[in-house]
Structure formats: C-alpha cells, structure tokens
C-alpha cells in the first residue's frame, strides 16, 4: 500500500521521512498552492461572499508533480501545520489534487518527534471545515477591507497605498503612543541618597518620607529643608523588618512572550524569532541523531503542558538539581481569558537533547533561542526561590530614610533562569541596585553620615514601542492571534506606515496621516474593541458556534455604509502628505530640496518638479552621498590595440556598467562612443561567412551573433559545445534547456544528443 505525506516545507519533510521509513513518501507543497488572485477582487459579494481561488503563479509544475504522486498513492496524508492556516492549506491541496475524503486524511503534529508522528499517522482525521472556514473568513475580511479601502487612500493620500484591517489598528497603536510622547509635560522631582557607616560596613539609604508616611520631594526648596535638617541631626535605626519573600517562576513561553524575551535578551526582531523557531520545530540535522524537531509548535497562546512532558521535566530536575528543586505540588499555569488553547505551550520536544548536546549542530542564533526555550520551560517546573529580605528605616530630625536588600535562601528556579526586565532608565537602575546584602545593624544604632546626595530628576514620557512591547499590547488588547503578530508588524514596516529607530518603532508621516483618515471615516474598523470582538467571532467560527456568513454579512453591511459616507465626504478633509524639507539647495534653481521615496529608498528632489528635475542621493541621516570622482582613462584597463573608437578613431578603455564590462572611448565625456566586448569563436557565420562573436546581453546573459549584425541577422541563445560536428567539423550548439545538439552549418543536417557526443 503506497502512502504519500504532504507537508509545507522541505526541512519538515526531511525530518518526518526519517521517522516513517519505507512505504511512505514525504513531499513538500512549499506553503499555499491556491489563493485569491492578486489582480482582481476575487470575492463574489452577491453570491454569499464566495471566494474565487486560483492556483498560485509559478507553482504549476509543483502541482503537476503532486498530482502524479497522489495518483499513485492509496492514501494521502495532509500534514500542514496544526492551525487554521495549515487546515486551509490541506483543504486547498485536497481540492487541487482532486482527492476525496476517503483518500485524503488530515494529520497534525504538535511536536515533530518519532512517537508523535507515528501516532498521528495511525490516527488520521478528516479536514476540519470549521478551521478552514475561520481562515477563509479572515482572508475574505482582509480582502474586503484592502480592496475597498485602498482606492480611498490613493485618492486622498498617495497612490499605491494598501489598507489592512489589523495592520491599520496596530499602526494606530504606534501613532497614539507618539502623540502621548508629544503631549507629555515633564514634572520635576528630587531624590536624596545617604551613604551611612556602621561598625560592620556601609549601606545606602534613600529618602522615604516622614512619620506620616511616604512623601514626595517636588522642588529644590523642599529638598533643601530636608538636607539642612539631616545635616545637623543624627541618623538612628528606627526599625528593622525581616521577612522571607517567595519568587515564583515565569510560565513557559507562548508565542507573544517568546518574541518579547528574544527581543529583550538578544535584540531579535519578531521576523527572525519566528523563522528560527520554525526551523527548530520542523527539524534540524543533528549528525548521528538524524534530523530532529527540537521544540513543540511555536504559534500558541496556551500555557498547558502535557503530563508526559511534566513527568520528563520532573525526572530531569530531580536528577540534575536535586529533589528540593522540584515543588511538592506540580505547577499548573492558567492561560489568559480568550486564549484558543489549541496547542501546548512552547517547550523542548525531547528532554534527551540538552542545549549542550545539540550546540555543535545548531547555528549561533538557533542555539540561543533553543537554550532560552529550554531554560524557561525547566525553570517553569521548578521550586520557587526563597529570598531573605531586610527593610531598615532610619530616622533623622523626623525624616525617614529607607534601605532594603535581600539574600538568597534557596535559589529554586533562579538556578536556571531569570526573566529579563524591560530596559530601565538611570533612576530605575538606582532602585534595583539596592537589592543586595546589607551589613548587620540593630534598632537604636546610631549611624555616621559619610555622604548626602540630593539629585534633581524629571518624569519621562512613555517609551516608544519596540517589537517586543508592541506584541505585548496586541496580545493584551486581543488584536490578532499568535500566527499574525509577526506578519502584521512586518507589513506595517514594509508599507512605510511605521519606521524603525534603533530598537523602537516610530510612525512615519504616512502612518499618521493614514491613521487620521481612518479615525475620521472608519473609526469602528480601527477600534480596539471591534477588532478584538472580530477575533472572538472568528474563534466562534473555528469552534463551530457561528458560520462564515454570520460573521461576514453584518460586517459588510456596516462597512459598506462607512465606505459610502467616506466617498461622499472625504474631499472635505485635508490628508495631504507634507513635503519633508531639507537644508540642501538645488544648484539649478535655488529651491530648498525635499525628501521623496523611490524604488531604491529616499532621495532629495527639487520641489519644482517637473519644471526642475534635479535629484540627489542621500543617506539615512539625510546627508548628500557624494559621487566618487570619475576614473580617468589612465587608471582604466586599455582595450586591445585593434579596438578603436568608431567616432574619433582614438584609443578605447574597458569600463564596467550595470550589465557588465564594455569598451568606451578614452576621451569620455568629450566622446561618448561605446562598443560591446566580444570574442571571436573562429567559426564562420552560416548565413554570410563572417565571424561569429560572443556577445553580452542584459542581466549578464550571453548570446552568439554575426559580427556584421544587424546587416546579417544571425544570432542564437543556444550554447556552443566543445566537440565539432562529426560530419562537417562545424560548430555544435546545444538547444537551450534540452539535451539536443545540432550543427550550426545550415547545409549540414546533423543532430544528436549530449550522450552521443
């Protein structure tokens, strides 16, 4: 019995093939094989939003190969990723390959390990049409918004813009944060730090307040009063509070937290994290161990861990760290409200492959991410850390200074992993530095002042989003799902709505103007609550609680009204992009040049276009990129002596252009004569008897042509062979893309194959 397994990627195919052995053929579809057309709307609104799918261009030969393989198979296992999109890919494959439900079987793997793969093959299911419909509904919604809204943006803002349902909401988040930063007004505050000495050492204490409680120092006057009082007073230990603090480990990773931690710890962009995690999931070649999937499925919002994985983690922790590092009660983490809970949390798929074991087989980035996932999972199953904390209140002239610190009683999970904190400013760093072991003191001890430091500070605006913090907000607001976080952020950056400034994300002028238009006329579409509610409705479709039409019809009815209103009234608003002026003066007309975007990036252009067409290349900082001085004929390679300029008869040199090298007159720019560099094949032209030359075309392509071209029009793209024609000793040419060879001499009818020569 022949079995065919179709997966999405070649790397996954290689891993699974090693598990299944003989009798199974594993091939890859390389992602989707069908989609909505790019050039047309592709949705029949009047016919219940019926999508018009077409085979993806360029996949014709792949589809034909899959059809041949499927025809020869008794059973076809559709093994795309275990999510909505994977279900839709499987459904499209079944349709394109003409498979009925008896022959097409759906299998999914939360982890690509031998036991899981074999168990899935033994227990296949049918394609889940609820999952397929949820994916179709999302695709149709996005197509409606994109195709109907984009012309509005073209009309009012800029041609070529593309609107997106979720992308517009995420752009709004970035724009609103920038507006918060602009509107922020800094407020003054002061801190006072005292370095105090006792018999057993020194400690730092910060101003806390007075006998009434915590107090803020808002200006220099109030700070000076405290400084003056404590300088003439005495520091006395008022109280000492000791306690044991319990620190619990962070839960295992889900998609959003993995992206956040990888960004904070390694500065990985979300796109990079997704790509590396996909590689670790699909399988990596581990030498003698074969190809192995190292982590579970990486697009998940669930904190659930299987009993088998927890048993393996317990055994590993007790053997490596000791029984007191494993909690008495096994840890169970609760997923957030609204989580799909379709897959486990992200964890290592096999506890036998410690990071140190697989390190020689992984790239540096793969190892970093794998070790991060490993450490976080192991720590999430370990005992809590116990910290002995000390808080000392010290009084002087009615004012209280506080010093706090801790020592580790039992490290627990901290022996393996500690979560990375968000980057802090200098003020916050000062606070964290207080967490240290303090010298032993007793109540009523008098301390000696070594140094008193009052410092002025100002409140800071909210920080701009990084990819890490933006994904966190998307998750909190219910915008998108684990599989859409990375594509959404990548899209808004690629389309120019948001720009990177180091690690932070800044809205472009285009993003701000587009958000203003969307807020004015499509406020409900980019409303956070509406977008989160739409995600819930798509979840209902996935769970069989709603049909596609129950989601699409109400949405389109409201959207059509908004669209009609925008088309009637949008001319009343001003949504023009302001030209970004530079300090560069146009040397042709004296105007101040502006920055524009072209296919190769930004450049400076005269604002008087088309009357003045002057442009200048600029770098990222807006500085002119000075063109290097033109090479002189003296430092260029001279052409052969017999190659002369056809215009002035002078010598020629070899220059290099975008399509390769060519001959140019040495008197350039006075004489701009050029010639292609050719090579004589020492073979007569079959048409006129002249020489055949090797010539260079565009994109470094090579062709063969008569030296008297265009008078003699003989030319060919076929490839000359080293062997001569056995019948007339003429030049043999190989047909491009084929094994057939033929003689260049038209009077000779010889043909053959490569093998015969």
N, C-alpha and C positions, 0 to 999 in steps of 0.2 A: 504494500500500500504506500503510495507516494504522498508525502506531506510537504507542503510549502508554507513557510512562515515569512510574513512580510512585516518588516519593522520600518522605522522612519530613517535611521541613519546607518551608514556602513559600519561605524565603530560598534554600535549596539548589535548589528548583525554578526560581527566577528565574535563578540563575547558569547552570544546565545548559541551560535553554531558549535562552539566548543563544549557546551553543556548537553546538546541534544544528540550529537553523533550521527551515525548512519541512518538513512531513511528519512532525514529531514534536510531540506534545502532552505537556507535563510537568505533572503534578499532584502534590499532597502528601496523604499519609494522616494527617498530624499525629500521628505516633508509632504506637502499637499500635492495632489495631482489634478485637482479641479478647484476652480474659484470663480467668483463673479468677474465679468470682463472689466478690463481697465478703461476701455474707451467709451463704454456706454453705461447707463444707469443699472441695467440688469435686474431690476425689481419690477414686477407687474403689480402695481398698487391695486388696480381694479380686480385682479384675479387673486384675492386673498394674499397679497404680498409674495406671490410665487417668485422664487429666485431663478434666474436663468444662468446656470453654471456652464462653464466651458473648460475644456482641458487646458492646462497652463501651457503657454507657448514655450517651446523648447523641450517639452517632456514627451513628445510623440514617440520617439524611439524607445524611451524607457517604458512607456505604457505598453507598446507592442511587445517588448521583451517580457513584461509582467504577464501579459495575456497568454503568451506561449507557455510560460511556466505554470500559470494557473490552469490552462487547458490540460496539461499533462499530470496535474495533481488530483488526488482523490479528495483531499481536504486542504483548505486554505485557511491558515490561522492569521488573523489580522491583529498584529501586536504593536500598534502605535501606543504612545504614552497614555497613562491612565488618567486622563482628564477629558473635559468637554472637547477640546480641540483634537485630541487623539481619537476620540469616539467619532468625530466628524470626518477625520481623515480615513478611518476604517470604513465608514459608510460610503464615502466617495469612491474608495478603492473597490468596494463590492459592486457599486453601480458601473464604474468604468470598465471593470473586468468581466461584467456580466455574471456575477456569482449569485446563486440563490441562497436562501437561508440554510439549506441542508449542507451546502458545500462550504460556505463562509462561516467561520467560527471566530468569535472575539476572545482574545486572551490579554490579560494585563499583568504587569509586574510592578509591585511597589518597590521591590529591590531586585536587581539582576544578579541573583545567586542561583547555583545549580538546583537546590531543593525547591526554591520558589518558582523558577522557570518550569521545571518538570511537573510540579503540582498544577500550575496554570494550564499547561498543555493537556494534562489528564482531565481537567475540569473546565472546558471552554464554555462560554455563554453566547447568547445572541447579542447582536448590536443593540445597545440601549438607545432607543429613539428619543427618549426624554432628554438624555445628554446631548444627542445630535440636535434636537430642536432648540435647546438652550443656546448652543453655539450658533445655530442658524439665526436665532432671534437677535443675538448680539451683533452678528455680522450685518444683518439687514438694518438694524437700528443705526449702526455706524455708517452704512452706505447711504441711508436716507439723509442723515444729518450732513454727511460730507458732500454729497452731490447737490443737495438743495440749498445748503448754506454757502458753499464756496462761491457761487456766482455773485452773491450779495457782497462778499468780501472783495471780489475782483472789482465790482462796480464802485465801491466806496473807498477802498484802501489801496490795493495793489493787485495787479493781475498775477495769476498763477498761485494764489494762496489756497490752502486746503484747510477746511474746518474739520474738527473732530469732536465727537461727543464727550469722551472722557478727557482727551487732551486739552480741550478748552477749559474744563473745570480745574485741571491741575495747573494750567497757566495762570488762571485766576488766583490760585493759592499763592503762587510766587509773586504776582503783581501786588496782591493785598499786603504781603509781608513788606515789600519795598515801600508801599505807601505808609505803613506803620513806622518804618525807619525814618522816612522823610518828615513825618509829623511829630516824631519824638522830640521832647524837650528835656535836656539833661538837668538833673537836680543834684545839688551839692550835698555831700555828707562827709563826715570825718571819722577817722579811727584813731585810737590811741593804743599803742602796744608798749608794754613794760617788760624789761628783762630784769628778773628778780633772782637774787642769790640766797642760798641757804647753806647749811653745813655740808650737804651731800651733792651739791651741784647747782645748776641754774634751771629756770623754767621761764617760758614765755606766757604772759597773761594779757588778755585784751579787755578793754573797757566794755563792761556789760550793761551797767545802769546804776541804780541806787537801791536803797532799801525798799522802795515801792515796786521795783521790778525792772524789766528791760527798758532802756531809754536810748533814743537816737541823738546823735550829735549832728545838727543840721548846718552849723556855721562855725566860723572861727571864734566868735565871741564865746559861745557856749563851751567850745573845746578849751579855750584859754582858761576859763574859770576852773575846769576840772584839772588841767595841768598845774595851775597855780596852787590849787588846794592840795593835791597829792605830793607836790614837790616839798611842801612844808609839813606834810603829815607822815604817818607811819603805815607801812603795809603789814597787815596782820591776817593770818589764816583764820577765816570765819567758819568755814565748813568744808568737810571732805566727804564726798559721796562716792562709794564704790558699788559697782554692780557688774553682773555678767550679762553681756549682750549676745544675742544669738543672731548670726548672719546666715540666712538661707541661700542656697544656690539658685542661680537663674535656671529657668526651664530649658529643655533642649530647643534647638533652633527650629523656627518656622521660616518661610521664605523671607518675610519682612525683616525679622531680627538677624538672619544671616547676612542680608545685604547691609544692614546698619552696622553690624560688628565688623564685617570685612572692610567697609569704608572707613570706619574709625581707626581700625588697627593697622590696615595695610594700604589705605587710600585707594582701594579697588573701586572702580566705577561699577554701577549696577550691571551694566552690559558685560563686563569682564567677570564679575562674580557668577552671573547666570551661565556664561559659556563654560567656565571651569567646573562649576557644579554639574552641568550637563555631561561633561567628559567623565567626571568621577562616577556619575550614576550609570552611564552607558557602558563603561568598561575601559580599563587601562591594562595594557600588556605588562605583566609582572614577571617576565622571564620564565623561570621554571614553573611558576604557579599558573601560567597561562593568562588569558585575558579575564579580568575580574571587574565586576561592578562594585565599587567601594562604598557607596552611600545609598541610602534609600531615596525615593523620588523627592526632588527638591522644590516642587511647586505645591506647597501645602500650607494650610492655616491651622492645622490641628496639632495639639500638644500630646496626643495619645501615643503611647509606646506599647508594643506587643508584649505579652507575658514572656515569650521566648527571648526577646531582646533584653528584658529586665533580668531574667534569670542569668543570662550570659554576662551582663554588666555586674551583677552581684558577685558572681564567681570571680570575675577579673579583679574587682575592687578588693575583695577579701584576701585574695592570693597576693596581690601586689602591695597593698597598703595596710592590710590588717582588718580584723573583724570590727574594730572600734571605728573604722572609717565608713562603715555601712550603717544606715539608720535602722532602728528597731522596727519601724513601720515603713514599708515600701512607699516611695513617693509617687503620688498621682497628681498630675497637673491638669487644671481645668482650662479648656480653650475659651477664648472670648466669645461673647454673645454674637451670633450671626455667622460663626465660622462654619464652613462647609463640612469639615471633619471627614473628608473623603479618604485621606491618607494619613499615615503616621507622621510624627514629627521627623525632622531630618536627623539621621543618625548613621553611624557606621553599619554596613550590612553584615559584616563578619568580624567578630572580636579577635579572630586569629591574626588579623592584619593590623598590628600596631603601626603607628606612623613611622617608627624606626625601621620596621621590616620593609615597608614599601618605598621608603625615601629614595633608594637608588634608582627606582623605576619611574619616579614622578618628576615633572618639571618643578622648578622652584616655587612657582605660583600654585601648582596643583598640591604640592606638599603643604604649603602654608594654609590653604583652605581646608584640606583634609584633616590636618592636625587641629585646626580650630574647631571643626565639627566634632572630631573625636574627643577633644578635651572638654568641650561644652557638654556633650552627652554624658561622659563619665562623671563629670562634676555634678550634673543634674540628678544623678542617682546616689550621691554620697551624703554623708552625715553633715549637719550644719557646722559652721565654725563657731567656736566659743571665744569671746573676747572679754578680758577683764578690763573694765573701763573705770576711769577715775575722773571726777569733776571737782576742781578745787576753786572755791570762792574766796577771794582775798579782799578785805575791806581797807579803805584809806579815806578818812575825812568824810565818811558817809557814802562814798562811791564804791561800787563793786567791780573788781576785775576778775575775769574767769579764765582758768586754764584747764584744758581737758586733754586726755590721751588714753591710749589703751595698750595692752599687751595681749598676745595670742595665747590663750589657754589650750585650745585644741584647734588645729588648722582645718580639720574636716575637708570640705571641698576645695578650700583655698590652697591645698597642697597641689592641686591640679590646674585650677583655672580661676581667674577673677575677671569679671566683666569690665570692659573698657569704658571709662566715663567719657562724656562729651568733652571736647576741648574747653578749657577754662581760661578765664582772663586772670590777670595777676592777683586780683583781690581774692578770687575763689581759691587760687593756689595757696595763698597765705593761710586760709582756713584749713585746707586739707593737711598742711604741714604740722598742724597742732596734734595730729593723731600720732603720738609717739609715747614712749615710756617716760614717765615723769619721776623726778627724784622724790624720795620719801619725805613727807612733812607731816606735822601734826597740828591739830586745832590750837589756836592762840600763839603759834610760832610767829616770830617777827622776821620779816624778810627784808633784805637790803636792796634798794633800788640801784641797779647798775646803769640802766639806760631807759629813757622815756621818749617815745617817738610818736608825736601826733602827725597824721598824714591826711591830706585832702584828697577826696575822691569825687567822682561824678557817676551817677547812674548811666548805664549804657543802653542803647536801643536794642530791641530784639535782634538776634543774629539772623543773617540771611540763611536760607535753607541750603543744606548740602543734599546730595542724592540720598544719603542716609536718613536725614531728618525729614525730607520730603516723603519718602516711602512710609515713614512712621506716621505722618499726618494722614496720608492716603488710607492707611490701614485704620487709624482711629476714626476717620470720617466715613469709612465704608465705601471709598471710591476705588473701583476696580477690584480685582482679585489677584492672588499670588502670581498667576500667569501673565497678568497685564501690567504689573508695576514697571518692569524694565522697558518693554516696548513703548509704554506711554512716555516715560521720561526721555528715552532716546528720540522719539518722534518730535517732541516739542523743541528739543535742541536742534535737531536736523532741519526743522522747518523755520528756524530762526526766531521763534517766539521767546525762547529763553537762551541765555548765553552763560558759559562757564567763566567765572572769575576765580582762578585758582580752584579750590575745592567747593566754592559756593556757587549758587545759581542766581542769576540776575535777569530780570525781564528785559527784553530788548524794547525799543520804541515800538516795533511792530507788535510785540506781545501786549503792550499796554494799550495801544490804540484798538487792537482787535478785542481785548477784554472789555474796553469801554463800549464798543459797538454791541458786543454780545450781552452786556449788562443792560443796555438801553432797550434792546429789542428782543432778546432771547433769555431773559433773566431766569426763567424757570428751567431752561435747558442746562444752564451752568450753576444752578442752585445745588448746594451740597446735599441737602436733604432729598431733593428729587433724584439726584444721581445715585445716592445710597439706596433709595427706595427701588430704583430700577434694577440695581444689583440683586436686591431681595426678590424682585419679581422674576428675574432670570433664574435665581435659585429655585423658585417655586416651579418653574418650567422643568428644571432638571429633576426635581423631586416628584413630578407628575401631578402637582397641585393646580397648575394652570396650563393652558395651551399657548402656543405661539401667538395665535390671533388675539387671545385675551390680553396680551401684552402690547402687540403691535398696533391694533386698531385704536385704542384710547390715546396712545402716544401720538399717532399720526394725525388724529383729529385735532388735538391741541396744537401740535407743531405746525400744521397747515395754516391755522389761524394766525399764529405768530409770524409765519413767513409772509402771509398776505399783508399783514399790518406793516411789516418791515419794508416790503416792496413799495407800498403806498407812501410811507412817511420818511424813509431813510434819507432822502435828499435834504431834509431839514437840518440834519446834524453835520458837524464838521469832523471828519475822521481821516483827514489827510496826514500823511507822514511828513513831519518837518525835516527839512534837509539838515544834515549834521555838518555844520560849517567847520572849516579848518583854518589854520594860520598860513596855509600855502597860497601864494598868489599866482594866478595864471599869467605866465610871461607873455601870452599872446594878446590878452585883452585887459589884464589888470584886476579881474574879479577875484574874490576870495573863493577858493575851490571848496567843493562839498564832497562828502564820502558817499559812495554808492557801492552796491553789491553786484558783482558779476559772477560768472560761472566758476571763476578761479579765486573768488574771495573779494575782499574790499579793495577799492581803489579810489583815488582822488580824481574828480571830474569838474570841468568848468560848469557853473550853473547856467551859462548862457547857451547850452546845447539846444538845438542843433547849429545855431549860428557859429558857436565856437566848440570844436570837438576835442579840445586838448584834455589829455588824461595823464596821470602819473601813478606808478605803482607805489604802494605804501605797505609798511609792516603792521604788526598787530597794535603797536603804540601810535600809529598814525604818522610815522616819520617817512619821508620820501626814501625809497630804495634807489640809491644812486646806481646808474648803469655803469658797468665797468668799461674802461676805455677800449675802443675797438682795436683788435690785434692788427699790427702793421704787417705788410707783406714780408718784411724781413724775418719776422719770427713765425711765419707760417710755412708749412711744407711746400716746396715748389713742385709744380706739375712737371711731367717729363718734357724734354726739350721740344719734342714734336707737337706738343699741345700748345697752340697759340690762340690768342683772343680773336674771334671772328670779326669784331668791330674795329679794334685799333691795331691788331697784329702784335700786341705786346705779350709778355710772359703771363702765365696763369699760376695760381696757387690753389692748394686744397683747403677748402673750408668745410665746416660742419653745420648742417641745418637740422630742422625738426624731423626730416625724413632720411637723414644720413649725410654722407660726405658728397661734395660736388666740386667741380672746378670753377673758380671765379677769377676775373681779371685782377691782376696785382695792382691796378690803378684805381680800384674801388675806393671812394664812392664816385670819383670822376667818371669812370667807366663801369657800368653795372652788368657787363656781359657774364653769363654763366654757361656751363656745359655739364651734362651728367657724366659721372665717371663710368666708363665702360671697359669691358675686357674682350679681346678678340678670342673666339673659340677655335680659330683656324679651320672653320668649316664653311664651305660656300653656301650662300643662300639658295634654297631650292627654286626660288622664283626668278632671281636676276643674276645669280652667280657672285654677288658681292659678299663681304664678310658678314658673319653673324656675331653680334656683340651681346655680352651680358649687361643688362641694364637694371637700375634700381627704381622701383615704383614707390608709392606711398606706403607708410607703415612698415618700412624696411623690407618690402616684398621684392622678389627678384623675378625678372622675365627676360626673354630672349628675343632679339629683334634685329632686322636687317640694318646695316649701317646707313643705308640710303632712305630709311624711314623719314618722312611719310611718302616719298615718291614710290618706294616699294613698301607695301603694307604688310609684309610677312612679319609676324610676331607670334610667340607662344608662351603659355604659362607652364607647359609640361616640362619635366625635369630631364636634362641630359644625363645619359648613362656613360660609364667609363668604357664599356665594351663597344666595338664597332659592329656595324651591320655585317653579318656573315656572307651576305650576297653581293654588296657593293662597297663595303668598308665605309659607308656613310655614318653620320651621327645617329645614334639611337636615342629616342625620347620616351620617357615613361609617362603614361597618362596620369594626370593628377588625381590622386585618390584611388587609383586602381593599380593592379599588378601587370597590366598590359603595356608592352613596349612596341614601338613601331619605328620605321626608318624615316628620317627627315626628308630624304630624297623622294619627291613626288613620283618619279619614274620607277622607283623600287617599291614593290607592294609587300615587302617583308613585315610581318608582325610576329610577336611571340610573347612569352611571359618571363618574369624575373627568374623563375626557377630554371628555365631552359638556357638562360644566359650564364 
